[in-house]
Amino acid sequence: MREILELLNLRVSSTTRCGDVQRKAEIKLAQVEAKARDLKALARVLKDLIRACRAGQPTDRCPILKSLEEKRRSDDGNRKAKR
């Protein structure tokens, strides 16, 4: 909604041209497409984890939880390395 209002507010400005609106729309499109790629990648990872899951296993053998723990450890290690 905020972006739509920004675009509509450009109409009020006498110095704004259609090309300005087009550039802002192109930037937003690139952001949306990047987010869509990220979501598709996340969906693939989740599907793989769900396929690897064996519902009857105890949680200490759950591939979903193991993957999340590994990701957390990796993120924690990256934070420590940056300090």
WOWO-V122119 format. One record per pair of residues at least 4 apart in sequence whose C-alpha atoms are under 6 Angstrom apart, sorted by sequence separation. I is the first residue (numbers start at 1). GAP is how many residues later the second one is. D is the distance in whole Angstrom. If there is no record, write none. Layout:
i: {I & I}
gap: {GAP & GAP}
d: {D & D}
//
This chain:
i: {63 & 53 & 49}
gap: {4 & 10 & 15}
d: {6 & 6 & 6}
//
